Amino acid sequence: MTTSPVRLRAEAAPDQPDVTPALEELYRGFEQELLVPLWTEIGDLMPAHPRSRAVPHLWRWGSLRRLAEQAGDLVPVGRGGERRAIALANPGLGGRPFATPTLWAAIQYLMPGEDAPEHRHTQHAFRFVVEGSGVWTVVGGDPVPMNRGDFLPQAGWNWHAHHNATDRPLAWIDGLDIPFQYATEAQFFEFGRDEIGDAERTTPERSRSERLWGHPGLRPLGAPAPTPGSPLLAYKWEFTDRALADQLALEKEGYAGTVEPGHAAVRYSNPHTGGDVLPTVRAEFHRIARGAGTAPVRETGSSVYQVFDGAGTVTVGDRTWSVTRGDLFVVPSWAHFSARSEAGSSDSDSGALDLFRFSDAPVFEALHLDRQESTR
């Protein structure tokens, strides 16, 4: 007889049946038939509030960058490893390469003159550049430049490759919904060409997607039908920076526009639909003026933040850290989060604490499982 993976133990506890030989026999029968009674599991299956397996954690950019540089010397980019991407492994998730139960975050590193080969996957992805320039990601044959502060979304099942056209290495962060698709057993992956063509190895200042879609407030009437993700493949830093600066300027002039005093924020949106840029990932950018702080907030679903610029203090659950440019940290589901800016002109181009954030909010909203609580 095959040993059952179900293990049940009769316990003398409130709201549990009396421990008797008959109850023990019943439990052995449950085990044999692979059955689990709810009364022994309800505390874990239906807790009073979310209890995430992920824990608050901080990764220092300096350490990530140093290890990525070492990997650049030791690990080739090519078939097999496919990408020189180093994932954040949340210490609460048993060593899996997952930042949260639904989100993947990694630092990717491309050496001078290198190409990352073409492939595609059902996982929805993006790239965010915290420093440097000179790499082009080629999505569906469209070379898209990557520069500091740029956000580059890419819906699943699009062919894509990367090439570094400079004499310097470049590092950026990747975000994907790998853990979500892994848990739902919905993922597909396919290799593409080993090398991209000469026409794709060009280095235009603007991609074709930007030329068609990158005009604020203007929707091209000749555009094709909506796709699962945003048709705009690069959201330029100059526009993000200007939007945030204008919000804070309006606040100083006495007009509405910020989320709360000293806190400007924008959400990257799909210019075709007005919704999120990806079906399973929401991306935002937050700017907190020097001396300002955010009210503690908690919500269902998880987030990953990267400090783009400046310095400050962030609190996640019972953890508090001082953070600087490039640092990444995780906010698990239903963990309180707040931030205070200690940035200045010496450590921030904007004089503020700038935070890039991505989350799994679209999934929770689609399933009507979104809930937020704030002391604001």
FIKEGU-144979 format. One record per residue: residue in one letter; x, y, z of N, C-alpha, C in turn. Coordinates in steps of 0.2 Angstrom, whole numbers, padded with zeros to 4 digits, always signed. Example, Ala and Ser with C-alpha at 12.3 -4.5 7.8 and 13.67 -1.06 7.14 Angstrom:
2
A+0066-0028+0039+0062-0022+0039+0066-0016+0039 S+0064-0011+0035+0068-0005+0036+0064+0000+0039 
% end
This chain:
376
M+0004-0006+0000+0000+0000+0000+0004+0006+0000 T+0003+0011-0004+0007+0017-0004+0005+0021+0002 T+0011+0024+0005+0010+0028+0011+0007+0035+0009 S+0002+0036+0013-0002+0042+0012+0002+0048+0014 P+0002+0054+0010+0005+0060+0012+0001+0064+0018 V-0005+0062+0019-0009+0065+0024-0008+0063+0030 R-0007+0067+0035-0005+0065+0042-0010+0069+0047 L-0014+0066+0050-0018+0069+0055-0017+0067+0062 R-0018+0072+0067-0017+0071+0074-0023+0073+0078 A-0026+0069+0082-0031+0071+0086-0028+0075+0092 E-0031+0081+0093-0028+0085+0099-0034+0087+0103 A-0032+0087+0110-0037+0090+0114-0036+0098+0114 A-0041+0101+0111-0041+0108+0111-0048+0111+0110 P-0049+0117+0112-0055+0120+0111-0058+0120+0104 D-0064+0118+0103-0068+0118+0097-0066+0112+0093 Q-0062+0107+0096-0060+0101+0093-0064+0095+0096 P-0065+0090+0092-0069+0084+0095-0065+0080+0100 D-0068+0077+0105-0065+0073+0110-0060+0068+0107 V-0054+0067+0110-0050+0062+0108-0052+0055+0110 T-0054+0051+0106-0056+0044+0108-0053+0039+0103 P-0053+0033+0104-0051+0028+0099-0055+0028+0093 A-0061+0030+0093-0065+0030+0087-0063+0036+0083 L-0061+0042+0086-0059+0047+0082-0052+0046+0079 E-0048+0042+0082-0041+0040+0079-0042+0036+0073 E-0047+0031+0074-0049+0027+0068-0051+0031+0063 L-0056+0036+0064-0058+0040+0059-0053+0043+0055 Y-0048+0046+0059-0043+0050+0056-0038+0045+0051 R-0037+0039+0054-0033+0034+0049-0037+0033+0043 G-0044+0033+0043-0048+0032+0037-0047+0038+0033 F-0047+0044+0035-0046+0050+0031-0039+0049+0028 E-0034+0048+0031-0027+0047+0029-0027+0042+0023 Q-0030+0037+0024-0030+0031+0018-0033+0034+0012 E-0039+0038+0013-0043+0040+0007-0041+0047+0005 L-0035+0050+0008-0033+0056+0006-0038+0062+0007 L-0040+0062+0013-0045+0067+0015-0043+0071+0021 V-0044+0077+0021-0042+0082+0027-0048+0085+0029 P-0050+0084+0035-0056+0088+0038-0055+0095+0039 L-0059+0100+0038-0058+0107+0038-0057+0109+0046 W-0060+0105+0050-0060+0107+0057-0052+0107+0060 T-0048+0103+0057-0041+0103+0059-0037+0108+0055 E-0039+0111+0050-0035+0116+0046-0038+0123+0046 I-0044+0124+0049-0047+0131+0047-0042+0137+0049 G-0038+0136+0055-0034+0141+0057-0029+0143+0052 D-0026+0138+0048-0021+0140+0043-0025+0142+0036 L-0030+0138+0034-0034+0140+0028-0038+0146+0028 M-0040+0148+0034-0045+0154+0034-0043+0158+0040 P-0037+0161+0040-0035+0166+0045-0039+0172+0045 A-0039+0176+0051-0042+0182+0051-0040+0187+0047 H-0034+0187+0044-0031+0192+0040-0025+0188+0036 P-0023+0191+0030-0017+0188+0027-0011+0187+0031 R-0008+0181+0030-0002+0179+0034+0003+0177+0028 S+0007+0182+0026+0011+0180+0020+0017+0176+0022 R+0019+0171+0018+0025+0167+0019+0031+0172+0017 A+0030+0177+0013+0036+0181+0012+0037+0186+0018 V+0043+0188+0019+0044+0193+0024+0048+0199+0022 P+0047+0204+0025+0051+0211+0023+0058+0209+0023 H+0061+0212+0017+0068+0211+0016+0071+0216+0012 L+0077+0218+0013+0081+0223+0009+0087+0220+0006 W+0088+0222+0000+0094+0220-0004+0098+0226-0006 R+0104+0227-0004+0108+0233-0005+0111+0233-0012 W+0110+0238-0016+0112+0239-0023+0120+0238-0024 G+0124+0240-0019+0131+0239-0019+0133+0232-0020 S+0130+0228-0015+0131+0221-0015+0129+0217-0022 L+0123+0219-0024+0120+0216-0030+0125+0218-0036 R+0127+0224-0036+0131+0226-0042+0137+0223-0042 R+0140+0222-0036+0147+0219-0036+0147+0212-0038 L+0141+0208-0036+0141+0201-0037+0139+0200-0045 A+0135+0205-0047+0133+0205-0055+0140+0206-0059 E+0144+0210-0057+0150+0211-0060+0155+0205-0060 Q+0155+0201-0054+0159+0195-0054+0156+0190-0059 A+0149+0190-0059+0145+0185-0064+0147+0187-0071 G+0148+0193-0072+0149+0195-0079+0156+0192-0081 D+0161+0192-0077+0167+0189-0078+0167+0181-0079 L+0162+0178-0076+0162+0171-0075+0157+0167-0079 V+0151+0170-0080+0145+0167-0083+0144+0169-0090 P+0144+0165-0095+0143+0167-0102+0135+0169-0102 V+0134+0173-0107+0127+0174-0109+0125+0170-0116 G+0121+0165-0115+0119+0161-0121+0114+0155-0119 R+0113+0151-0124+0108+0146-0122+0110+0142-0116 G+0105+0140-0113+0106+0136-0106+0105+0141-0101 G+0110+0145-0099+0108+0150-0094+0104+0156-0097 E+0104+0157-0103+0099+0161-0107+0100+0169-0105 R+0100+0171-0099+0101+0177-0097+0106+0178-0091 R+0110+0183-0090+0114+0184-0084+0109+0187-0079 A+0104+0184-0077+0099+0187-0072+0100+0184-0065 I+0100+0188-0060+0101+0185-0053+0095+0187-0049 A+0091+0183-0047+0085+0184-0044+0085+0185-0037 L+0081+0189-0034+0080+0190-0027+0076+0184-0024 A+0079+0181-0019+0076+0176-0015+0073+0178-0008 N+0067+0179-0008+0064+0181-0001+0066+0175+0004 P+0068+0177+0010+0070+0172+0015+0065+0168+0018 G+0058+0170+0017+0053+0167+0019+0050+0162+0014 L+0053+0161+0008+0050+0157+0003+0054+0151+0001 G+0058+0148+0006+0061+0142+0006+0067+0141+0001 G+0070+0147-0001+0075+0147-0006+0073+0147-0013 R+0067+0148-0014+0065+0149-0021+0067+0156-0024 P+0068+0156-0030+0070+0163-0033+0064+0168-0034 F+0060+0169-0029+0055+0173-0029+0055+0179-0024 A+0054+0185-0026+0054+0190-0021+0048+0190-0017 T+0042+0188-0020+0036+0187-0016+0032+0181-0019 P+0027+0179-0016+0024+0173-0019+0021+0174-0026 T+0021+0180-0029+0018+0181-0035+0023+0185-0040 L+0028+0188-0037+0033+0193-0041+0040+0190-0041 W+0043+0191-0047+0050+0189-0048+0054+0196-0049 A+0060+0197-0046+0064+0203-0047+0071+0201-0047 A+0075+0203-0052+0081+0201-0053+0086+0207-0056 I+0092+0207-0054+0097+0211-0058+0100+0207-0064 Q+0099+0211-0070+0102+0208-0076+0108+0212-0078 Y+0113+0208-0080+0120+0212-0082+0122+0210-0088 L+0123+0214-0093+0126+0213-0100+0132+0217-0101 M+0137+0213-0103+0144+0215-0104+0144+0219-0111 P+0150+0223-0112+0150+0227-0118+0150+0222-0124 G+0146+0224-0129+0146+0220-0135+0142+0214-0135 E+0139+0212-0129+0136+0206-0129+0129+0206-0131 D+0126+0200-0133+0119+0199-0135+0116+0194-0130 A+0110+0196-0128+0106+0190-0125+0102+0187-0130 P+0102+0181-0131+0098+0178-0137+0091+0179-0136 E+0088+0178-0142+0080+0179-0142+0077+0173-0139 H+0071+0175-0136+0066+0170-0133+0060+0173-0132 R+0055+0169-0130+0048+0172-0128+0045+0167-0123 H+0041+0170-0119+0038+0166-0113+0031+0170-0112 T+0027+0166-0108+0020+0168-0107+0021+0173-0101 Q+0026+0173-0097+0027+0177-0091+0027+0185-0094 H+0023+0189-0091+0023+0196-0092+0029+0199-0088 A+0033+0204-0092+0039+0206-0089+0040+0214-0090 F+0045+0217-0087+0047+0223-0088+0054+0224-0086 R+0057+0229-0089+0064+0231-0087+0064+0239-0084 F+0068+0240-0079+0068+0247-0076+0076+0248-0075 V+0078+0254-0077+0085+0255-0077+0087+0260-0072 V+0091+0258-0067+0092+0263-0062+0099+0267-0063 E+0103+0264-0068+0109+0268-0069+0112+0266-0076 G+0115+0270-0080+0118+0269-0086+0114+0269-0092 S+0117+0268-0098+0113+0268-0104+0117+0264-0109 G+0114+0263-0115+0118+0260-0121+0116+0253-0122 V+0111+0250-0119+0108+0243-0121+0102+0244-0124 W+0100+0240-0130+0094+0240-0133+0091+0234-0132 T+0084+0234-0130+0080+0228-0130+0076+0227-0136 V+0077+0222-0140+0073+0221-0146+0067+0217-0145 V+0061+0220-0146+0055+0217-0145+0051+0216-0151 G+0050+0210-0153+0047+0209-0160+0050+0213-0166 G+0057+0213-0165+0061+0216-0171+0061+0224-0170 D+0059+0226-0164+0059+0234-0163+0064+0235-0158 P+0070+0238-0160+0075+0240-0155+0073+0246-0151 V+0073+0245-0144+0070+0250-0139+0076+0252-0135 P+0078+0258-0135+0084+0260-0131+0082+0260-0123 M+0087+0258-0119+0086+0258-0112+0091+0263-0109 N+0088+0268-0105+0092+0273-0102+0090+0274-0095 R+0094+0277-0091+0092+0278-0083+0086+0281-0083 G+0082+0278-0078+0075+0280-0077+0070+0278-0081 D+0071+0274-0087+0066+0272-0091+0063+0265-0089 F+0057+0265-0090+0053+0259-0088+0050+0256-0095 L+0052+0249-0096+0051+0246-0102+0046+0240-0101 P+0040+0240-0102+0035+0234-0101+0035+0230-0107 Q+0034+0223-0106+0034+0219-0112+0029+0213-0110 A+0023+0213-0113+0018+0208-0112+0021+0201-0114 G+0018+0196-0111+0020+0189-0112+0019+0187-0120 W+0024+0182-0122+0023+0179-0128+0026+0183-0134 N+0030+0188-0132+0033+0192-0137+0040+0190-0138 W+0043+0189-0144+0050+0188-0145+0054+0194-0143 H+0060+0193-0139+0064+0198-0137+0071+0196-0136 A+0075+0200-0137+0083+0199-0136+0086+0206-0133 H+0092+0206-0131+0095+0212-0129+0102+0213-0132 H+0104+0219-0134+0111+0219-0136+0114+0226-0133 N+0121+0225-0131+0124+0231-0128+0129+0234-0133 A+0127+0240-0135+0131+0243-0141+0137+0247-0138 T+0138+0247-0132+0143+0251-0129+0150+0248-0127 D+0154+0251-0124+0160+0248-0122+0160+0248-0114 R+0154+0248-0111+0153+0248-0104+0148+0243-0102 P+0148+0239-0097+0143+0235-0095+0137+0239-0092 L+0131+0236-0092+0125+0239-0090+0121+0234-0086 A+0118+0237-0080+0114+0233-0076+0107+0236-0075 W+0102+0232-0075+0095+0234-0074+0091+0229-0070 I+0085+0231-0068+0081+0226-0064+0076+0223-0069 D+0075+0217-0068+0069+0214-0072+0063+0212-0067 G+0057+0213-0069+0052+0211-0065+0047+0207-0069 L+0045+0201-0066+0040+0197-0070+0035+0194-0065 D+0030+0190-0068+0025+0187-0064+0027+0179-0064 I+0033+0177-0064+0035+0170-0064+0032+0166-0058 P+0032+0169-0052+0030+0165-0047+0022+0164-0047 F+0018+0169-0050+0011+0168-0051+0010+0163-0056 Q+0013+0163-0062+0012+0158-0067+0014+0151-0065 Y+0020+0151-0061+0022+0145-0059+0017+0141-0054 A+0014+0145-0050+0009+0143-0045+0003+0140-0048 T+0001+0144-0054-0005+0142-0057-0004+0137-0063 E+0002+0135-0064+0004+0130-0069+0002+0132-0076 A+0003+0138-0078+0001+0141-0084+0007+0143-0089 Q+0013+0142-0087+0018+0145-0091+0021+0141-0097 F+0023+0145-0102+0026+0142-0108+0032+0146-0110 F+0037+0143-0113+0043+0146-0115+0046+0143-0121 E+0049+0147-0125+0051+0145-0132+0057+0149-0134 F+0062+0145-0136+0069+0148-0139+0067+0151-0146 G+0071+0157-0147+0070+0160-0153+0077+0159-0157 R+0079+0164-0161+0085+0164-0165+0091+0165-0160 D+0097+0162-0162+0103+0163-0157+0106+0170-0158 E+0105+0173-0164+0107+0180-0166+0102+0184-0169 I+0102+0190-0167+0097+0195-0170+0100+0198-0177 G+0096+0200-0181+0099+0202-0188+0101+0209-0187 D+0105+0211-0193+0108+0218-0193+0103+0224-0192 A+0097+0223-0195+0092+0228-0195+0090+0229-0187 E+0090+0224-0183+0088+0224-0176+0094+0227-0172 R+0100+0227-0175+0106+0229-0171+0107+0236-0171 T+0102+0240-0174+0103+0247-0175+0102+0250-0168 T+0103+0256-0167+0103+0260-0161+0099+0266-0161 P+0092+0266-0163+0089+0272-0164+0087+0275-0157 E+0086+0282-0157+0085+0286-0151+0078+0284-0149 R+0073+0283-0153+0067+0281-0152+0065+0274-0155 S+0061+0270-0152+0059+0264-0155+0053+0266-0160 R+0051+0261-0164+0044+0262-0168+0038+0262-0163 S+0038+0259-0158+0033+0259-0153+0032+0266-0150 E+0038+0269-0148+0038+0276-0146+0035+0281-0151 R+0038+0280-0157+0036+0285-0162+0028+0285-0164 L+0025+0279-0162+0018+0278-0164+0014+0280-0157 W+0016+0278-0151+0012+0278-0145+0015+0283-0140 G+0021+0286-0141+0024+0290-0136+0022+0297-0136 H+0016+0299-0138+0014+0306-0138+0008+0307-0133 P+0010+0310-0127+0005+0310-0122-0002+0313-0124 G-0007+0309-0122-0014+0311-0123-0016+0310-0130 L-0012+0307-0135-0014+0307-0142-0014+0299-0144 R-0020+0297-0146-0020+0290-0148-0020+0289-0155 P-0016+0285-0158-0016+0285-0166-0022+0281-0168 L-0026+0284-0173-0032+0280-0175-0030+0274-0180 G-0024+0274-0182-0022+0268-0187-0019+0263-0183 A-0019+0263-0176-0016+0258-0172-0020+0251-0173 P-0016+0246-0172-0019+0239-0172-0024+0238-0166 A-0027+0233-0165-0032+0231-0160-0027+0231-0153 P-0031+0232-0148-0027+0231-0141-0024+0224-0140 T-0018+0224-0137-0014+0218-0135-0015+0217-0128 P-0013+0211-0125-0013+0210-0118-0009+0215-0114 G-0004+0218-0116+0000+0223-0113+0000+0230-0116 S+0004+0235-0114+0004+0241-0117+0008+0241-0123 P+0006+0244-0129+0009+0244-0135+0015+0249-0135 L+0016+0253-0129+0022+0258-0129+0027+0254-0125 L+0033+0253-0128+0038+0249-0125+0043+0252-0121 A+0043+0259-0121+0047+0263-0116+0044+0269-0114 Y+0044+0270-0107+0041+0276-0104+0047+0280-0101 K+0049+0285-0105+0055+0289-0104+0055+0293-0097 W+0061+0293-0094+0062+0296-0088+0060+0303-0088 E+0062+0307-0094+0060+0314-0094+0053+0316-0093 F+0048+0311-0095+0041+0313-0094+0039+0311-0087 T+0042+0305-0084+0040+0304-0077+0043+0309-0072 D+0049+0311-0073+0052+0316-0069+0048+0323-0069 R+0046+0325-0075+0042+0331-0076+0036+0331-0072 A+0032+0325-0073+0026+0324-0070+0026+0324-0062 L+0031+0321-0060+0032+0321-0052+0034+0328-0050 A+0038+0332-0053+0040+0339-0052+0034+0343-0052 D+0030+0343-0057+0024+0347-0058+0019+0346-0052 Q+0018+0340-0050+0014+0338-0044+0016+0342-0038 L+0023+0342-0036+0025+0345-0030+0025+0353-0031 A+0026+0355-0037+0026+0362-0038+0019+0365-0038 L+0014+0361-0040+0007+0363-0039+0005+0363-0032 E+0007+0358-0028+0006+0358-0021+0008+0364-0018 K+0014+0366-0019+0017+0372-0016+0013+0379-0018 E+0010+0378-0024+0006+0384-0026-0001+0384-0023 G-0003+0378-0019-0009+0378-0016-0014+0374-0020 Y-0012+0370-0025-0017+0366-0029-0016+0359-0027 A-0022+0355-0029-0022+0348-0028-0018+0345-0033 G-0015+0339-0032-0012+0335-0036-0007+0329-0033 T-0005+0330-0027-0001+0325-0024-0006+0320-0020 V-0003+0314-0018-0006+0309-0015-0008+0311-0008 E-0003+0315-0005-0003+0317+0002+0003+0323+0002 P+0003+0327+0008+0008+0332+0008+0015+0330+0006 G+0018+0332+0001+0025+0331+0000+0026+0324-0004 H+0021+0321-0006+0021+0314-0009+0018+0314-0016 A+0022+0315-0021+0019+0314-0028+0020+0307-0031 A+0015+0305-0035+0015+0298-0037+0012+0298-0044 V+0014+0293-0048+0011+0292-0055+0011+0284-0056 R+0006+0282-0060+0006+0275-0062+0007+0275-0069 Y+0011+0270-0072+0012+0269-0079+0006+0266-0081 S+0003+0269-0087-0003+0266-0090-0003+0264-0097 N-0007+0260-0099-0008+0258-0106-0011+0263-0110 P-0008+0266-0115-0011+0272-0119-0017+0270-0123 H-0018+0263-0124-0023+0261-0128-0029+0260-0124 T-0029+0258-0118-0034+0256-0113-0035+0261-0107 G-0030+0264-0105-0030+0268-0099-0029+0263-0093 G-0028+0257-0094-0027+0252-0088-0020+0251-0087 D-0019+0246-0083-0012+0244-0081-0008+0242-0087 V-0001+0243-0087+0003+0242-0093+0004+0234-0094 L+0003+0230-0089+0003+0223-0090-0003+0220-0086 P-0006+0214-0088-0011+0211-0085-0010+0209-0078 T-0004+0207-0076-0003+0205-0069+0001+0209-0065 V+0004+0215-0068+0009+0219-0064+0007+0226-0065 R+0007+0230-0059+0006+0237-0059+0013+0240-0058 A+0014+0246-0061+0020+0249-0060+0019+0257-0058 E+0022+0259-0053+0021+0266-0051+0028+0269-0050 F+0028+0276-0049+0034+0280-0047+0032+0285-0042 H+0036+0285-0036+0034+0289-0031+0040+0294-0029 R+0038+0300-0028+0043+0305-0026+0041+0308-0019 I+0045+0308-0014+0044+0310-0008+0049+0316-0006 A+0046+0322-0005+0050+0328-0004+0054+0327+0002 R+0060+0331+0002+0064+0330+0008+0060+0333+0015 G+0061+0328+0020+0057+0330+0026+0050+0327+0026 A+0047+0325+0021+0040+0323+0021+0040+0315+0022 G+0035+0313+0024+0034+0306+0025+0027+0303+0023 T+0026+0297+0022+0020+0294+0020+0016+0291+0025 A+0010+0291+0025+0006+0288+0031+0006+0281+0030 P+0007+0277+0035+0007+0270+0035+0001+0267+0031 V+0002+0262+0027-0003+0259+0023-0002+0252+0022 R-0007+0248+0022-0006+0241+0021-0012+0238+0016 E-0010+0233+0012-0015+0231+0007-0013+0224+0005 T-0019+0221+0003-0018+0214+0000-0013+0214-0006 G-0010+0209-0007-0005+0209-0013+0002+0211-0010 S+0007+0210-0014+0014+0212-0013+0017+0216-0017 S+0022+0220-0015+0026+0225-0019+0033+0224-0019 V+0037+0226-0024+0044+0227-0023+0046+0234-0025 Y+0050+0237-0021+0052+0244-0022+0060+0244-0024 Q+0061+0249-0028+0068+0251-0029+0069+0258-0028 V+0074+0260-0024+0076+0267-0023+0080+0269-0029 F+0076+0274-0033+0079+0276-0039+0085+0282-0038 D+0083+0286-0033+0087+0292-0031+0086+0294-0024 G+0091+0297-0021+0090+0300-0014+0091+0295-0008 A+0089+0297-0003+0090+0293+0003+0084+0294+0008 G+0083+0289+0012+0078+0290+0017+0077+0284+0021 T+0072+0284+0025+0070+0278+0030+0064+0275+0027 V+0063+0268+0027+0057+0265+0025+0056+0260+0031 T+0049+0259+0032+0047+0254+0037+0042+0249+0034 V+0044+0243+0035+0040+0237+0032+0038+0233+0038 G+0032+0232+0040+0030+0228+0045+0034+0230+0051 D+0038+0226+0054+0042+0228+0060+0049+0229+0059 R+0051+0230+0052+0058+0231+0050+0058+0239+0048 T+0064+0242+0049+0065+0249+0047+0072+0249+0045 W+0073+0252+0039+0080+0252+0036+0081+0259+0033 S+0087+0261+0033+0090+0267+0029+0091+0265+0022 V+0089+0268+0017+0090+0266+0010+0093+0272+0006 T+0097+0269+0001+0100+0274-0004+0099+0271-0011 R+0102+0275-0016+0100+0273-0023+0102+0266-0024 G+0097+0263-0028+0098+0256-0030+0095+0251-0026 D+0095+0252-0019+0092+0247-0014+0085+0245-0016 L+0084+0238-0015+0078+0235-0017+0075+0232-0010 F+0068+0232-0009+0065+0229-0003+0058+0227-0005 V+0056+0222-0001+0049+0219-0002+0044+0221+0003 V+0038+0222+0001+0033+0223+0005+0028+0218+0005 P+0027+0213+0009+0023+0207+0009+0015+0209+0009 S+0011+0205+0008+0004+0206+0008+0002+0208+0016 W-0002+0213+0016-0005+0216+0023+0001+0218+0028 A+0007+0219+0025+0012+0222+0030+0012+0230+0029 H+0012+0233+0035+0012+0241+0035+0018+0243+0031 F+0017+0249+0027+0023+0252+0024+0022+0259+0025 S+0028+0262+0026+0029+0270+0026+0036+0271+0024 A+0037+0278+0022+0043+0280+0020+0044+0287+0022 R+0050+0289+0024+0052+0296+0025+0058+0298+0021 S+0058+0304+0018+0063+0306+0014+0068+0310+0018 E+0075+0308+0017+0080+0312+0020+0085+0314+0014 A+0082+0315+0008+0086+0316+0002+0088+0324+0002 G+0093+0325-0002+0095+0332-0003+0099+0332-0009 S+0101+0338-0011+0104+0339-0017+0111+0335-0018 S+0114+0333-0013+0120+0329-0013+0119+0322-0015 D+0113+0319-0014+0112+0312-0016+0106+0311-0020 S+0103+0316-0023+0097+0316-0027+0097+0321-0032 D+0096+0319-0038+0095+0324-0044+0089+0329-0043 S+0084+0326-0040+0077+0329-0039+0077+0332-0032 G+0082+0331-0027+0082+0333-0020+0077+0330-0016 A+0074+0324-0019+0069+0320-0015+0071+0313-0015 L+0067+0309-0011+0067+0302-0011+0063+0299-0017 D+0066+0296-0022+0062+0293-0028+0062+0286-0027 L+0056+0283-0028+0055+0276-0027+0051+0273-0033 F+0054+0268-0036+0050+0264-0041+0047+0258-0038 R+0041+0257-0040+0037+0251-0036+0033+0247-0042 F+0033+0241-0041+0029+0236-0045+0026+0231-0040 S+0019+0230-0042+0015+0225-0038+0011+0221-0042 D+0007+0216-0038+0003+0212-0041-0004+0214-0041 A-0005+0221-0040-0012+0223-0039-0017+0222-0044 P-0015+0221-0051-0021+0220-0056-0024+0213-0055 V-0020+0208-0052-0023+0201-0051-0028+0202-0045 F-0026+0205-0040-0031+0206-0034-0037+0210-0036 E-0036+0215-0040-0042+0219-0042-0047+0215-0046 A-0044+0211-0051-0048+0207-0056-0052+0202-0052 L-0049+0199-0046-0052+0194-0042-0056+0197-0037 H-0057+0203-0036-0060+0207-0031-0058+0205-0024 L-0051+0204-0023-0048+0202-0017-0044+0208-0015 D-0044+0214-0018-0040+0220-0016-0043+0223-0010 R-0039+0225-0005-0041+0228+0001-0036+0232+0004 Q-0037+0238+0006-0032+0243+0008-0034+0246+0015 E-0029+0247+0019-0031+0251+0025-0025+0256+0027 S-0027+0262+0028-0022+0267+0029-0024+0272+0035 T-0019+0274+0038-0020+0279+0044-0020+0286+0041 R-0020+0287+0035-0019+0294+0032-0025+0298+0034 
% end
